[in-house]
Amino acid sequence: MQSFHQYMMRYRGAKSNTEARQLADWIFYDHDFPKHSHNYDEISRYLEWNIPFTNAITVYDNLWQDYLENR
């Protein structure tokens, strides 16, 4: 089973500048991000403490749903 970090790498470097791409790029460069986590709460708390942009939590929630449906 892939981690959320691995799932997010599909959005990294996308041609269109979406919020999913912003979050994926930030996750890639943040060396403290919980890369092996499959836990919603752990990642959510991390993002709340280290929020990369204003709408990041909402973007995360939406992407988490897709992650659950497609893992």
PQR file with spaces between the fields and no chain letter, atoms N, CA, C, O and H, PARSE charges and radii, in Angstrom:
ATOM       1  N    MET     1       0.842   -1.174    0.000 -0.4000 1.5000
ATOM       2  CA   MET     1       0.000    0.000    0.000 -0.0000 2.0000
ATOM       3  C    MET     1       0.895    1.247    0.000  0.5500 1.7000
ATOM       4  O    MET     1       1.831    1.347    0.793 -0.5500 1.4000
ATOM       5  N    GLN     2       0.601    2.178   -0.884 -0.4000 1.5000
ATOM       6  CA   GLN     2       1.425    3.379   -0.951 -0.0000 2.0000
ATOM       7  C    GLN     2       1.033    4.378    0.140  0.5500 1.7000
ATOM       8  O    GLN     2      -0.123    4.447    0.558 -0.5500 1.4000
ATOM       9  H    GLN     2      -0.159    2.096   -1.528  0.4000 1.0000
ATOM      10  N    SER     3       2.001    5.128    0.577 -0.4000 1.5000
ATOM      11  CA   SER     3       1.749    6.162    1.575 -0.0000 2.0000
ATOM      12  C    SER     3       1.107    7.367    0.896  0.5500 1.7000
ATOM      13  O    SER     3       1.081    7.458   -0.331 -0.5500 1.4000
ATOM      14  H    SER     3       2.940    5.072    0.238  0.4000 1.0000
ATOM      15  N    PHE     4       0.592    8.287    1.699 -0.4000 1.5000
ATOM      16  CA   PHE     4       0.009    9.506    1.142 -0.0000 2.0000
ATOM      17  C    PHE     4       1.078   10.306    0.401  0.5500 1.7000
ATOM      18  O    PHE     4       0.800   10.907   -0.637 -0.5500 1.4000
ATOM      19  H    PHE     4       0.613    8.213    2.696  0.4000 1.0000
ATOM      20  N    HIS     5       2.286   10.312    0.931 -0.4000 1.5000
ATOM      21  CA   HIS     5       3.401   11.004    0.265 -0.0000 2.0000
ATOM      22  C    HIS     5       3.598   10.448   -1.144  0.5500 1.7000
ATOM      23  O    HIS     5       3.722   11.214   -2.100 -0.5500 1.4000
ATOM      24  H    HIS     5       2.512    9.824    1.774  0.4000 1.0000
ATOM      25  N    GLN     6       3.628    9.141   -1.278 -0.4000 1.5000
ATOM      26  CA   GLN     6       3.799    8.516   -2.591 -0.0000 2.0000
ATOM      27  C    GLN     6       2.631    8.872   -3.521  0.5500 1.7000
ATOM      28  O    GLN     6       2.834    9.158   -4.701 -0.5500 1.4000
ATOM      29  H    GLN     6       3.527    8.518   -0.502  0.4000 1.0000
ATOM      30  N    TYR     7       1.432    8.852   -2.986 -0.4000 1.5000
ATOM      31  CA   TYR     7       0.251    9.228   -3.762 -0.0000 2.0000
ATOM      32  C    TYR     7       0.380   10.663   -4.278  0.5500 1.7000
ATOM      33  O    TYR     7       0.061   10.934   -5.435 -0.5500 1.4000
ATOM      34  H    TYR     7       1.268    8.620   -2.027  0.4000 1.0000
ATOM      35  N    MET     8       0.840   11.569   -3.438 -0.4000 1.5000
ATOM      36  CA   MET     8       0.929   12.982   -3.801 -0.0000 2.0000
ATOM      37  C    MET     8       1.967   13.255   -4.882  0.5500 1.7000
ATOM      38  O    MET     8       1.873   14.263   -5.582 -0.5500 1.4000
ATOM      39  H    MET     8       1.099   11.348   -2.498  0.4000 1.0000
ATOM      40  N    MET     9       2.937   12.391   -5.028 -0.4000 1.5000
ATOM      41  CA   MET     9       3.989   12.636   -6.020 -0.0000 2.0000
ATOM      42  C    MET     9       3.455   12.604   -7.456  0.5500 1.7000
ATOM      43  O    MET     9       4.131   13.063   -8.376 -0.5500 1.4000
ATOM      44  H    MET     9       3.013   11.572   -4.459  0.4000 1.0000
ATOM      45  N    ARG    10       2.256   12.069   -7.651 -0.4000 1.5000
ATOM      46  CA   ARG    10       1.655   12.098   -8.997 -0.0000 2.0000
ATOM      47  C    ARG    10       1.299   13.516   -9.421  0.5500 1.7000
ATOM      48  O    ARG    10       1.181   13.792  -10.615 -0.5500 1.4000
ATOM      49  H    ARG    10       1.706   11.696   -6.903  0.4000 1.0000
ATOM      50  N    TYR    11       1.125   14.425   -8.453 -0.4000 1.5000
ATOM      51  CA   TYR    11       0.770   15.810   -8.753 -0.0000 2.0000
ATOM      52  C    TYR    11       1.991   16.718   -8.876  0.5500 1.7000
ATOM      53  O    TYR    11       1.884   17.841   -9.369 -0.5500 1.4000
ATOM      54  H    TYR    11       1.221   14.200   -7.483  0.4000 1.0000
ATOM      55  N    ARG    12       3.121   16.247   -8.439 -0.4000 1.5000
ATOM      56  CA   ARG    12       4.332   17.060   -8.428 -0.0000 2.0000
ATOM      57  C    ARG    12       4.776   17.405   -9.842  0.5500 1.7000
ATOM      58  O    ARG    12       4.861   16.538  -10.711 -0.5500 1.4000
ATOM      59  H    ARG    12       3.208   15.334   -8.039  0.4000 1.0000
ATOM      60  N    GLY    13       5.056   18.678  -10.055 -0.4000 1.5000
ATOM      61  CA   GLY    13       5.552   19.127  -11.347 -0.0000 2.0000
ATOM      62  C    GLY    13       4.517   19.114  -12.456  0.5500 1.7000
ATOM      63  O    GLY    13       4.878   19.164  -13.632 -0.5500 1.4000
ATOM      64  H    GLY    13       4.987   19.382   -9.348  0.4000 1.0000
ATOM      65  N    ALA    14       3.237   19.048  -12.111 -0.4000 1.5000
ATOM      66  CA   ALA    14       2.186   19.070  -13.133 -0.0000 2.0000
ATOM      67  C    ALA    14       2.278   20.358  -13.946  0.5500 1.7000
ATOM      68  O    ALA    14       2.723   21.389  -13.441 -0.5500 1.4000
ATOM      69  H    ALA    14       2.944   19.007  -11.156  0.4000 1.0000
ATOM      70  N    LYS    15       1.859   20.293  -15.193 -0.4000 1.5000
ATOM      71  CA   LYS    15       1.950   21.467  -16.062 -0.0000 2.0000
ATOM      72  C    LYS    15       1.057   22.606  -15.593  0.5500 1.7000
ATOM      73  O    LYS    15       1.449   23.770  -15.678 -0.5500 1.4000
ATOM      74  H    LYS    15       1.497   19.455  -15.603  0.4000 1.0000
ATOM      75  N    SER    16      -0.130   22.293  -15.103 -0.4000 1.5000
ATOM      76  CA   SER    16      -1.006   23.349  -14.597 -0.0000 2.0000
ATOM      77  C    SER    16      -0.685   23.616  -13.127  0.5500 1.7000
ATOM      78  O    SER    16      -0.394   22.695  -12.364 -0.5500 1.4000
ATOM      79  H    SER    16      -0.449   21.347  -15.035  0.4000 1.0000
ATOM      80  N    ASN    17      -0.743   24.862  -12.755 -0.4000 1.5000
ATOM      81  CA   ASN    17      -0.394   25.257  -11.392 -0.0000 2.0000
ATOM      82  C    ASN    17      -1.633   25.181  -10.503  0.5500 1.7000
ATOM      83  O    ASN    17      -2.272   26.197  -10.229 -0.5500 1.4000
ATOM      84  H    ASN    17      -0.979   25.610  -13.375  0.4000 1.0000
ATOM      85  N    THR    18      -1.965   23.974  -10.058 -0.4000 1.5000
ATOM      86  CA   THR    18      -3.132   23.766   -9.196 -0.0000 2.0000
ATOM      87  C    THR    18      -2.693   23.755   -7.736  0.5500 1.7000
ATOM      88  O    THR    18      -1.502   23.714   -7.428 -0.5500 1.4000
ATOM      89  H    THR    18      -1.446   23.149  -10.280  0.4000 1.0000
ATOM      90  N    GLU    19      -3.675   23.792   -6.849 -0.4000 1.5000
ATOM      91  CA   GLU    19      -3.360   23.698   -5.429 -0.0000 2.0000
ATOM      92  C    GLU    19      -2.819   22.317   -5.084  0.5500 1.7000
ATOM      93  O    GLU    19      -1.999   22.181   -4.175 -0.5500 1.4000
ATOM      94  H    GLU    19      -4.643   23.825   -7.099  0.4000 1.0000
ATOM      95  N    ALA    20      -3.270   21.293   -5.800 -0.4000 1.5000
ATOM      96  CA   ALA    20      -2.731   19.944   -5.584 -0.0000 2.0000
ATOM      97  C    ALA    20      -1.244   19.931   -5.926  0.5500 1.7000
ATOM      98  O    ALA    20      -0.445   19.326   -5.211 -0.5500 1.4000
ATOM      99  H    ALA    20      -3.936   21.403   -6.537  0.4000 1.0000
ATOM     100  N    ARG    21      -0.878   20.588   -7.003 -0.4000 1.5000
ATOM     101  CA   ARG    21       0.542   20.667   -7.371 -0.0000 2.0000
ATOM     102  C    ARG    21       1.327   21.444   -6.320  0.5500 1.7000
ATOM     103  O    ARG    21       2.426   21.036   -5.943 -0.5500 1.4000
ATOM     104  H    ARG    21      -1.527   21.079   -7.584  0.4000 1.0000
ATOM     105  N    GLN    22       0.778   22.553   -5.845 -0.4000 1.5000
ATOM     106  CA   GLN    22       1.450   23.338   -4.801 -0.0000 2.0000
ATOM     107  C    GLN    22       1.724   22.481   -3.574  0.5500 1.7000
ATOM     108  O    GLN    22       2.829   22.492   -3.031 -0.5500 1.4000
ATOM     109  H    GLN    22      -0.115   22.884   -6.152  0.4000 1.0000
ATOM     110  N    LEU    23       0.708   21.736   -3.142 -0.4000 1.5000
ATOM     111  CA   LEU    23       0.866   20.896   -1.958 -0.0000 2.0000
ATOM     112  C    LEU    23       1.880   19.783   -2.215  0.5500 1.7000
ATOM     113  O    LEU    23       2.719   19.498   -1.361 -0.5500 1.4000
ATOM     114  H    LEU    23      -0.189   21.727   -3.583  0.4000 1.0000
ATOM     115  N    ALA    24       1.805   19.162   -3.375 -0.4000 1.5000
ATOM     116  CA   ALA    24       2.744   18.082   -3.703 -0.0000 2.0000
ATOM     117  C    ALA    24       4.181   18.589   -3.754  0.5500 1.7000
ATOM     118  O    ALA    24       5.089   17.932   -3.244 -0.5500 1.4000
ATOM     119  H    ALA    24       1.123   19.394   -4.069  0.4000 1.0000
ATOM     120  N    ASP    25       4.390   19.740   -4.358 -0.4000 1.5000
ATOM     121  CA   ASP    25       5.739   20.313   -4.419 -0.0000 2.0000
ATOM     122  C    ASP    25       6.251   20.647   -3.023  0.5500 1.7000
ATOM     123  O    ASP    25       7.416   20.404   -2.709 -0.5500 1.4000
ATOM     124  H    ASP    25       3.652   20.274   -4.772  0.4000 1.0000
ATOM     125  N    TRP    26       5.379   21.204   -2.190 -0.4000 1.5000
ATOM     126  CA   TRP    26       5.780   21.540   -0.823 -0.0000 2.0000
ATOM     127  C    TRP    26       6.125   20.273   -0.035  0.5500 1.7000
ATOM     128  O    TRP    26       7.126   20.237    0.680 -0.5500 1.4000
ATOM     129  H    TRP    26       4.433   21.402   -2.445  0.4000 1.0000
ATOM     130  N    ILE    27       5.293   19.235   -0.167 -0.4000 1.5000
ATOM     131  CA   ILE    27       5.550   17.968    0.527 -0.0000 2.0000
ATOM     132  C    ILE    27       6.895   17.395    0.090  0.5500 1.7000
ATOM     133  O    ILE    27       7.659   16.902    0.920 -0.5500 1.4000
ATOM     134  H    ILE    27       4.479   19.264   -0.748  0.4000 1.0000
ATOM     135  N    PHE    28       7.185   17.457   -1.195 -0.4000 1.5000
ATOM     136  CA   PHE    28       8.444   16.919   -1.716 -0.0000 2.0000
ATOM     137  C    PHE    28       9.653   17.599   -1.084  0.5500 1.7000
ATOM     138  O    PHE    28      10.629   16.938   -0.730 -0.5500 1.4000
ATOM     139  H    PHE    28       6.565   17.858   -1.870  0.4000 1.0000
ATOM     140  N    TYR    29       9.588   18.924   -0.944 -0.4000 1.5000
ATOM     141  CA   TYR    29      10.734   19.672   -0.422 -0.0000 2.0000
ATOM     142  C    TYR    29      10.795   19.742    1.102  0.5500 1.7000
ATOM     143  O    TYR    29      11.819   20.131    1.662 -0.5500 1.4000
ATOM     144  H    TYR    29       8.795   19.461   -1.232  0.4000 1.0000
ATOM     145  N    ASP    30       9.703   19.366    1.779 -0.4000 1.5000
ATOM     146  CA   ASP    30       9.690   19.402    3.249 -0.0000 2.0000
ATOM     147  C    ASP    30      10.235   18.070    3.774  0.5500 1.7000
ATOM     148  O    ASP    30       9.538   17.055    3.745 -0.5500 1.4000
ATOM     149  H    ASP    30       8.871   19.050    1.324  0.4000 1.0000
ATOM     150  N    HIS    31      11.449   18.080    4.241 -0.4000 1.5000
ATOM     151  CA   HIS    31      12.115   16.844    4.668 -0.0000 2.0000
ATOM     152  C    HIS    31      11.551   16.270    5.962  0.5500 1.7000
ATOM     153  O    HIS    31      11.844   15.124    6.302 -0.5500 1.4000
ATOM     154  H    HIS    31      12.015   18.904    4.265  0.4000 1.0000
ATOM     155  N    ASP    32      10.752   17.039    6.687 -0.4000 1.5000
ATOM     156  CA   ASP    32      10.159   16.543    7.928 -0.0000 2.0000
ATOM     157  C    ASP    32       8.748   15.993    7.749  0.5500 1.7000
ATOM     158  O    ASP    32       8.163   15.468    8.696 -0.5500 1.4000
ATOM     159  H    ASP    32      10.514   17.971    6.411  0.4000 1.0000
ATOM     160  N    PHE    33       8.203   16.108    6.554 -0.4000 1.5000
ATOM     161  CA   PHE    33       6.857   15.585    6.303 -0.0000 2.0000
ATOM     162  C    PHE    33       6.840   14.084    6.613  0.5500 1.7000
ATOM     163  O    PHE    33       7.786   13.376    6.270 -0.5500 1.4000
ATOM     164  H    PHE    33       8.677   16.535    5.785  0.4000 1.0000
ATOM     165  N    PRO    34       5.766   13.587    7.261 -0.5600 1.5000
ATOM     166  CA   PRO    34       5.685   12.148    7.592  0.2800 2.0000
ATOM     167  C    PRO    34       5.490   11.292    6.328  0.5500 1.7000
ATOM     168  O    PRO    34       4.371   10.907    5.988 -0.5500 1.4000
ATOM     169  N    LYS    35       6.576   11.016    5.664 -0.4000 1.5000
ATOM     170  CA   LYS    35       6.560   10.399    4.335 -0.0000 2.0000
ATOM     171  C    LYS    35       5.969    8.985    4.295  0.5500 1.7000
ATOM     172  O    LYS    35       5.439    8.577    3.262 -0.5500 1.4000
ATOM     173  H    LYS    35       7.484   11.329    5.940  0.4000 1.0000
ATOM     174  N    HIS    36       6.045    8.258    5.360 -0.4000 1.5000
ATOM     175  CA   HIS    36       5.581    6.861    5.351 -0.0000 2.0000
ATOM     176  C    HIS    36       4.218    6.688    6.008  0.5500 1.7000
ATOM     177  O    HIS    36       3.765    5.564    6.225 -0.5500 1.4000
ATOM     178  H    HIS    36       6.476    8.590    6.200  0.4000 1.0000
ATOM     179  N    SER    37       3.571    7.797    6.320 -0.4000 1.5000
ATOM     180  CA   SER    37       2.310    7.728    7.053 -0.0000 2.0000
ATOM     181  C    SER    37       1.126    7.368    6.157  0.5500 1.7000
ATOM     182  O    SER    37       1.042    7.766    4.995 -0.5500 1.4000
ATOM     183  H    SER    37       3.939    8.710    6.143  0.4000 1.0000
ATOM     184  N    HIS    38       0.221    6.598    6.751 -0.4000 1.5000
ATOM     185  CA   HIS    38      -1.069    6.267    6.143 -0.0000 2.0000
ATOM     186  C    HIS    38      -2.180    6.813    7.038  0.5500 1.7000
ATOM     187  O    HIS    38      -3.351    6.479    6.852 -0.5500 1.4000
ATOM     188  H    HIS    38       0.289    6.274    7.695  0.4000 1.0000
ATOM     189  N    ASN    39      -1.817    7.644    7.999 -0.4000 1.5000
ATOM     190  CA   ASN    39      -2.736    8.086    9.030 -0.0000 2.0000
ATOM     191  C    ASN    39      -3.195    9.530    8.782  0.5500 1.7000
ATOM     192  O    ASN    39      -2.388   10.459    8.768 -0.5500 1.4000
ATOM     193  H    ASN    39      -0.867    7.915    8.150  0.4000 1.0000
ATOM     194  N    TYR    40      -4.504    9.692    8.588 -0.4000 1.5000
ATOM     195  CA   TYR    40      -5.080   11.010    8.307 -0.0000 2.0000
ATOM     196  C    TYR    40      -4.729   12.021    9.400  0.5500 1.7000
ATOM     197  O    TYR    40      -4.278   13.127    9.102 -0.5500 1.4000
ATOM     198  H    TYR    40      -5.159    8.937    8.600  0.4000 1.0000
ATOM     199  N    ASP    41      -4.935   11.647   10.654 -0.4000 1.5000
ATOM     200  CA   ASP    41      -4.714   12.576   11.765 -0.0000 2.0000
ATOM     201  C    ASP    41      -3.262   13.014   11.881  0.5500 1.7000
ATOM     202  O    ASP    41      -2.990   14.188   12.132 -0.5500 1.4000
ATOM     203  H    ASP    41      -5.301   10.748   10.896  0.4000 1.0000
ATOM     204  N    GLU    42      -2.342   12.103   11.705 -0.4000 1.5000
ATOM     205  CA   GLU    42      -0.926   12.450   11.796 -0.0000 2.0000
ATOM     206  C    GLU    42      -0.549   13.494   10.741  0.5500 1.7000
ATOM     207  O    GLU    42       0.115   14.485   11.046 -0.5500 1.4000
ATOM     208  H    GLU    42      -2.563   11.149   11.501  0.4000 1.0000
ATOM     209  N    ILE    43      -0.973   13.265    9.520 -0.4000 1.5000
ATOM     210  CA   ILE    43      -0.645   14.200    8.436 -0.0000 2.0000
ATOM     211  C    ILE    43      -1.392   15.518    8.627  0.5500 1.7000
ATOM     212  O    ILE    43      -0.826   16.589    8.412 -0.5500 1.4000
ATOM     213  H    ILE    43      -1.512   12.460    9.272  0.4000 1.0000
ATOM     214  N    SER    44      -2.637   15.443    9.022 -0.4000 1.5000
ATOM     215  CA   SER    44      -3.431   16.648    9.246 -0.0000 2.0000
ATOM     216  C    SER    44      -2.814   17.535   10.321  0.5500 1.7000
ATOM     217  O    SER    44      -2.710   18.748   10.144 -0.5500 1.4000
ATOM     218  H    SER    44      -3.097   14.572    9.197  0.4000 1.0000
ATOM     219  N    ARG    45      -2.406   16.933   11.432 -0.4000 1.5000
ATOM     220  CA   ARG    45      -1.745   17.715   12.495 -0.0000 2.0000
ATOM     221  C    ARG    45      -0.459   18.345   11.988  0.5500 1.7000
ATOM     222  O    ARG    45      -0.164   19.500   12.297 -0.5500 1.4000
ATOM     223  H    ARG    45      -2.491   15.947   11.576  0.4000 1.0000
ATOM     224  N    TYR    46       0.304   17.593   11.214 -0.4000 1.5000
ATOM     225  CA   TYR    46       1.545   18.129   10.669 -0.0000 2.0000
ATOM     226  C    TYR    46       1.264   19.345    9.792  0.5500 1.7000
ATOM     227  O    TYR    46       1.945   20.365    9.899 -0.5500 1.4000
ATOM     228  H    TYR    46       0.065   16.655   10.963  0.4000 1.0000
ATOM     229  N    LEU    47       0.265   19.233    8.930 -0.4000 1.5000
ATOM     230  CA   LEU    47      -0.072   20.357    8.058 -0.0000 2.0000
ATOM     231  C    LEU    47      -0.597   21.549    8.839  0.5500 1.7000
ATOM     232  O    LEU    47      -0.307   22.693    8.488 -0.5500 1.4000
ATOM     233  H    LEU    47      -0.288   18.404    8.843  0.4000 1.0000
ATOM     234  N    GLU    48      -1.359   21.300    9.887 -0.4000 1.5000
ATOM     235  CA   GLU    48      -1.871   22.402   10.702 -0.0000 2.0000
ATOM     236  C    GLU    48      -0.742   23.177   11.364  0.5500 1.7000
ATOM     237  O    GLU    48      -0.832   24.397   11.501 -0.5500 1.4000
ATOM     238  H    GLU    48      -1.594   20.371   10.171  0.4000 1.0000
ATOM     239  N    TRP    49       0.309   22.497   11.773 -0.4000 1.5000
ATOM     240  CA   TRP    49       1.447   23.159   12.415 -0.0000 2.0000
ATOM     241  C    TRP    49       2.415   23.790   11.417  0.5500 1.7000
ATOM     242  O    TRP    49       3.144   24.722   11.756 -0.5500 1.4000
ATOM     243  H    TRP    49       0.381   21.506   11.661  0.4000 1.0000
ATOM     244  N    ASN    50       2.418   23.284   10.201 -0.4000 1.5000
ATOM     245  CA   ASN    50       3.391   23.737    9.196 -0.0000 2.0000
ATOM     246  C    ASN    50       2.712   24.165    7.908  0.5500 1.7000
ATOM     247  O    ASN    50       3.238   23.928    6.820 -0.5500 1.4000
ATOM     248  H    ASN    50       1.825   22.527    9.926  0.4000 1.0000
ATOM     249  N    ILE    51       1.569   24.782    8.014 -0.4000 1.5000
ATOM     250  CA   ILE    51       0.729   25.074    6.846 -0.0000 2.0000
ATOM     251  C    ILE    51       1.505   25.828    5.750  0.5500 1.7000
ATOM     252  O    ILE    51       2.035   26.914    5.986 -0.5500 1.4000
ATOM     253  H    ILE    51       1.141   24.974    8.898  0.4000 1.0000
ATOM     254  N    PRO    52       1.559   25.231    4.555 -0.5600 1.5000
ATOM     255  CA   PRO    52       2.340   25.836    3.480  0.2800 2.0000
ATOM     256  C    PRO    52       1.628   26.979    2.764  0.5500 1.7000
ATOM     257  O    PRO    52       2.288   27.876    2.239 -0.5500 1.4000
ATOM     258  N    PHE    53       0.286   26.966    2.730 -0.4000 1.5000
ATOM     259  CA   PHE    53      -0.498   28.047    2.134 -0.0000 2.0000
ATOM     260  C    PHE    53      -1.897   27.995    2.730  0.5500 1.7000
ATOM     261  O    PHE    53      -2.297   26.982    3.303 -0.5500 1.4000
ATOM     262  H    PHE    53      -0.250   26.238    3.156  0.4000 1.0000
ATOM     263  N    THR    54      -2.629   29.074    2.596 -0.4000 1.5000
ATOM     264  CA   THR    54      -3.894   29.263    3.299 -0.0000 2.0000
ATOM     265  C    THR    54      -4.883   28.116    3.127  0.5500 1.7000
ATOM     266  O    THR    54      -5.501   27.690    4.102 -0.5500 1.4000
ATOM     267  H    THR    54      -2.304   29.898    2.131  0.4000 1.0000
ATOM     268  N    ASN    55      -5.039   27.626    1.948 -0.4000 1.5000
ATOM     269  CA   ASN    55      -6.066   26.627    1.639 -0.0000 2.0000
ATOM     270  C    ASN    55      -5.545   25.185    1.716  0.5500 1.7000
ATOM     271  O    ASN    55      -6.236   24.266    1.277 -0.5500 1.4000
ATOM     272  H    ASN    55      -4.537   27.973    1.156  0.4000 1.0000
ATOM     273  N    ALA    56      -4.379   24.973    2.247 -0.4000 1.5000
ATOM     274  CA   ALA    56      -3.736   23.654    2.217 -0.0000 2.0000
ATOM     275  C    ALA    56      -4.547   22.565    2.925  0.5500 1.7000
ATOM     276  O    ALA    56      -4.582   21.431    2.449 -0.5500 1.4000
ATOM     277  H    ALA    56      -3.817   25.719    2.604  0.4000 1.0000
ATOM     278  N    ILE    57      -5.186   22.877    4.029 -0.4000 1.5000
ATOM     279  CA   ILE    57      -5.944   21.862    4.770 -0.0000 2.0000
ATOM     280  C    ILE    57      -7.147   21.395    3.952  0.5500 1.7000
ATOM     281  O    ILE    57      -7.446   20.202    3.916 -0.5500 1.4000
ATOM     282  H    ILE    57      -5.157   23.799    4.415  0.4000 1.0000
ATOM     283  N    THR    58      -7.826   22.312    3.308 -0.4000 1.5000
ATOM     284  CA   THR    58      -8.962   21.955    2.461 -0.0000 2.0000
ATOM     285  C    THR    58      -8.510   21.107    1.279  0.5500 1.7000
ATOM     286  O    THR    58      -9.156   20.117    0.933 -0.5500 1.4000
ATOM     287  H    THR    58      -7.583   23.281    3.337  0.4000 1.0000
ATOM     288  N    VAL    59      -7.411   21.492    0.668 -0.4000 1.5000
ATOM     289  CA   VAL    59      -6.853   20.721   -0.450 -0.0000 2.0000
ATOM     290  C    VAL    59      -6.487   19.324    0.032  0.5500 1.7000
ATOM     291  O    VAL    59      -6.775   18.335   -0.642 -0.5500 1.4000
ATOM     292  H    VAL    59      -6.886   22.295    0.949  0.4000 1.0000
ATOM     293  N    TYR    60      -5.856   19.243    1.196 -0.4000 1.5000
ATOM     294  CA   TYR    60      -5.483   17.951    1.770 -0.0000 2.0000
ATOM     295  C    TYR    60      -6.719   17.074    1.993  0.5500 1.7000
ATOM     296  O    TYR    60      -6.716   15.898    1.630 -0.5500 1.4000
ATOM     297  H    TYR    60      -5.623   20.046    1.743  0.4000 1.0000
ATOM     298  N    ASP    61      -7.764   17.634    2.582 -0.4000 1.5000
ATOM     299  CA   ASP    61      -8.983   16.859    2.845 -0.0000 2.0000
ATOM     300  C    ASP    61      -9.558   16.274    1.555  0.5500 1.7000
ATOM     301  O    ASP    61      -9.957   15.110    1.518 -0.5500 1.4000
ATOM     302  H    ASP    61      -7.767   18.590    2.877  0.4000 1.0000
ATOM     303  N    ASN    62      -9.598   17.077    0.511 -0.4000 1.5000
ATOM     304  CA   ASN    62     -10.131   16.600   -0.771 -0.0000 2.0000
ATOM     305  C    ASN    62      -9.243   15.519   -1.376  0.5500 1.7000
ATOM     306  O    ASN    62      -9.740   14.516   -1.890 -0.5500 1.4000
ATOM     307  H    ASN    62      -9.274   18.023    0.540  0.4000 1.0000
ATOM     308  N    LEU    63      -7.940   15.723   -1.314 -0.4000 1.5000
ATOM     309  CA   LEU    63      -7.017   14.737   -1.866 -0.0000 2.0000
ATOM     310  C    LEU    63      -7.001   13.450   -1.038  0.5500 1.7000
ATOM     311  O    LEU    63      -6.800   12.364   -1.581 -0.5500 1.4000
ATOM     312  H    LEU    63      -7.537   16.538   -0.897  0.4000 1.0000
ATOM     313  N    TRP    64      -7.212   13.571    0.264 -0.4000 1.5000
ATOM     314  CA   TRP    64      -7.251   12.392    1.119 -0.0000 2.0000
ATOM     315  C    TRP    64      -8.402   11.469    0.687  0.5500 1.7000
ATOM     316  O    TRP    64      -8.237   10.249    0.643 -0.5500 1.4000
ATOM     317  H    TRP    64      -7.375   14.453    0.705  0.4000 1.0000
ATOM     318  N    GLN    65      -9.555   12.048    0.371 -0.4000 1.5000
ATOM     319  CA   GLN    65     -10.685   11.243   -0.082 -0.0000 2.0000
ATOM     320  C    GLN    65     -10.333   10.476   -1.350  0.5500 1.7000
ATOM     321  O    GLN    65     -10.650    9.293   -1.473 -0.5500 1.4000
ATOM     322  H    GLN    65      -9.689   13.039    0.407  0.4000 1.0000
ATOM     323  N    ASP    66      -9.679   11.145   -2.288 -0.4000 1.5000
ATOM     324  CA   ASP    66      -9.254   10.485   -3.520 -0.0000 2.0000
ATOM     325  C    ASP    66      -8.213    9.405   -3.226  0.5500 1.7000
ATOM     326  O    ASP    66      -8.234    8.332   -3.829 -0.5500 1.4000
ATOM     327  H    ASP    66      -9.421   12.106   -2.189  0.4000 1.0000
ATOM     328  N    TYR    67      -7.313    9.694   -2.304 -0.4000 1.5000
ATOM     329  CA   TYR    67      -6.286    8.720   -1.884 -0.0000 2.0000
ATOM     330  C    TYR    67      -6.952    7.446   -1.358  0.5500 1.7000
ATOM     331  O    TYR    67      -6.546    6.339   -1.713 -0.5500 1.4000
ATOM     332  H    TYR    67      -7.296   10.566   -1.814  0.4000 1.0000
ATOM     333  N    LEU    68      -7.967    7.601   -0.517 -0.4000 1.5000
ATOM     334  CA   LEU    68      -8.655    6.434    0.040 -0.0000 2.0000
ATOM     335  C    LEU    68      -9.372    5.625   -1.035  0.5500 1.7000
ATOM     336  O    LEU    68      -9.399    4.395   -0.979 -0.5500 1.4000
ATOM     337  H    LEU    68      -8.297    8.500   -0.228  0.4000 1.0000
ATOM     338  N    GLU    69      -9.945    6.307   -1.998 -0.4000 1.5000
ATOM     339  CA   GLU    69     -10.683    5.625   -3.049 -0.0000 2.0000
ATOM     340  C    GLU    69      -9.775    4.936   -4.058  0.5500 1.7000
ATOM     341  O    GLU    69     -10.199    3.983   -4.711 -0.5500 1.4000
ATOM     342  H    GLU    69      -9.923    7.306   -2.044  0.4000 1.0000
ATOM     343  N    ASN    70      -8.543    5.394   -4.198 -0.4000 1.5000
ATOM     344  CA   ASN    70      -7.662    4.895   -5.253 -0.0000 2.0000
ATOM     345  C    ASN    70      -6.412    4.164   -4.773  0.5500 1.7000
ATOM     346  O    ASN    70      -5.498    3.923   -5.562 -0.5500 1.4000
ATOM     347  H    ASN    70      -8.199    6.168   -3.667  0.4000 1.0000
ATOM     348  N    ARG    71      -6.360    3.815   -3.514 -0.4000 1.5000
ATOM     349  CA   ARG    71      -5.143    3.122   -3.068 -0.0000 2.0000
ATOM     350  C    ARG    71      -5.226    1.645   -3.253  0.5500 1.7000
ATOM     351  O    ARG    71      -4.281    0.928   -2.924 -0.5500 1.4000
ATOM     352  H    ARG    71      -7.102    4.010   -2.873  0.4000 1.0000
